[in-house]
Amino acid sequence: MAIGVKVMKRPVGTTSYLRATLKGMALTFRHLVRPQKVTLQYPEVKPELAPRWRGTHRMAVHADGRPKCVACGLCPTICPSNCIRLVPGEDDQGNRYPIVYEIDEFRCIFCGMCQEVCPVEAIHVGQDYENSEFTRERFIYDLDRLMAQDHPLAALWDPEDPASQ
Amino acid sequence: MAITGQGTSAGSDAAGAAAPPPQDLVNCTINGVAVSVPKGTRIIEAAEAAGIGIPYYCYHPGLSAPAMCRMCLVEIEGAPKLQPACVTVVGEGQSILTESAKARAAREGNLEFYLLNHPLDCPICDKAGECKLQDYTHAEGRKHGRVVEPKRVLNQDDFGGDVLYEGDRCIMCTRCVRFMREIAGNDALCVVQRGNRSVIDTFFDEGLDGDLWAGNIIDICPVGALLSKDFLHKARAWDLDRSPSICPNCSQGCNVYVDSRDNLIMRLRPRPNPEVNSYWMCEEGRLEYEWYNRANVPTGTIGMADTIGGGPNPTGRCERPMVRDAQGRLQAATWHDAVVALVQRLGGLRGENGVLAVASPAHANEDVALLHRLAQVLGGGDAVFRVRTAPSEVVCPGFPKLARRRELAANGRGLRAVGFRRVGDDAGAGGLDELTTAGKIILVLGDALADVPETFGADAALFVYLGSEPGPAVRNADFILPVTNFVEQEGTFTNFEGRVQRFWPALEPPPLARPAWQVLGVVLAGLDDGPAPADAASAFLRAAELYEAFGGLSYEVIGGRGALLNEPVQLGAGAAEGA
């Protein structure tokens, strides 16, 4: 017994591919004449980042070149991906400072909580995404490297109105 | 009390804790909870018994209460003013409110005063995370300060000893002053100036140098005003893993917490035990922890082979079982091969020329009992230990039960209880030269043999070394078996008065190190002497079966406070001198 297949009778105007093809071609020609540019000529042209866009870290420094970090330990505590290693110590002036401060940028998920929790506004996530290295180890940024970064910082909050009120 | 249902013998000083004399009870309600407490109980203690926390700074259960911090003010219905809970005695039928609007307002106001000159430097303060000022302010303080005047600024002051004073953070609870006066018996601290300008200070050049008990003021300081130089900036309070343990540095057996981070000991703190150390411990115990903090190199990279071959081994730690092969060379072996070979050798030598067993007084009762048993099974012989001894005892004036005892190791009493005798001098050296080793089985547990000549044990029939940090004489050993030290295993120590106390593991041992009771238990089982204990509790039960002194004891009986040995208590010099 043959399977009974119900065949709908439809007008040719809707079943023909010709109409849809012409419609598509019209769009193509329209773009040919008036193009909408979405492709950036990277790296000559770079995208504009949102103010809160978060990339690799940067450590703020004092005028005399010391890191602002006081090694309080809040960033390794809050870090959800556990990518910050901190060993606190005392410098020659008796100040608490980080002997070791390392961020594994591969483990980092760029949530920005380290910047938010920092009581002295030392560690920041920055607007930097152009990271390439030949080894994985190079992505563990130590204190000197974090201090040497000079890219713009992510603005996680409005400095005039930090609590968004 | 934990000490019930065991046959404690005559002279047990725990008897005082057995049956409290009948007392008049006083009934009151605290926050609506009905509480019955003995007459004379203070409100703060009654609330604690009822599970209600009252904030306080100046009160400390081990010290007098001056009622000067004003944090524990509570409302007593009918009383015209708020009353300090730390000195007010509970009265019959009182209704005490700790969370009433008046009490809360008083606390909030107080906290605002405390923060007038406080620098709010929690990020760089070592106390952050365990600071009472931080806790109470977070819970009940104002969200924002209202002070517009500049804060008073003081400099850091070195009090001597291990103590630094950070005057800005001080809240003038005077716990430290009272501790030095009442417990340490050394009136070295006082409050100078008055009111807003008051600071804690020492007398001119006389600091806390040389005071054996001064370190306790760092623990009892409720804020970050008194800091330990040793612990300064080392770790954050919330990063520390805290394990209950026993201080191994003298035979007092102070209960401590081992605070560790990244498998390294960061500091020791006293753990309250009214029978042993109250709330205190001495400086020597507190600061001498590096010798059992030996994991500070990457594990797995360094083995005994490096030491025996003359190469570098920064920790000096045994990390792999080593067995002497037919060519006379020490070779790394698996635990299985090493133990099988050892049981074979021991079985062949059993009962021939006797045994020399040398144990370290830093090893647990379980370890040394099974070592002694092994020596007996193999035919018996000398069982000795060596221990460092200080010239004199240093008693804590305010709590005479507590002293830095003469014997500078934790388990001398436990070794004696199973039949070891002391040899050697007060430096913990010598004594082994007089003992013949020729043809004997030498069993060494824990003793590093650091002072022993390199020829030691060369003429022995078999030389078995169980330990963690071998000296040069160990190169003659036929078996080197890496065992954990006390801070890496569970076990018990017996203190000078015969109190058996439990300790718990605080650090991860090197991957191949095993507790000595486990190794010895397996070897004994191989020699058909009982089943191998599966855990420390059953190893202790085994020791309790074998040795009368531990009879009737078990981990349940010992509990958190310890229990006394089943033998007459020798207090004072007798126990410390021993052999």
Boltz contact constraints between the chains, C-beta under 6 A:
constraints:
  - contact:
      token1: [A, 70]
      token2: [B, 123]
      max_distance: 6.0
  - contact:
      token1: [A, 70]
      token2: [B, 124]
      max_distance: 6.0
  - contact:
      token1: [A, 72]
      token2: [B, 123]
      max_distance: 6.0
  - contact:
      token1: [A, 73]
      token2: [B, 236]
      max_distance: 6.0
  - contact:
      token1: [A, 88]
      token2: [B, 233]
      max_distance: 6.0
  - contact:
      token1: [A, 89]
      token2: [B, 233]
      max_distance: 6.0
  - contact:
      token1: [A, 90]
      token2: [B, 233]
      max_distance: 6.0
  - contact:
      token1: [A, 96]
      token2: [B, 124]
      max_distance: 6.0
  - contact:
      token1: [A, 96]
      token2: [B, 233]
      max_distance: 6.0
  - contact:
      token1: [A, 119]
      token2: [B, 123]
      max_distance: 6.0
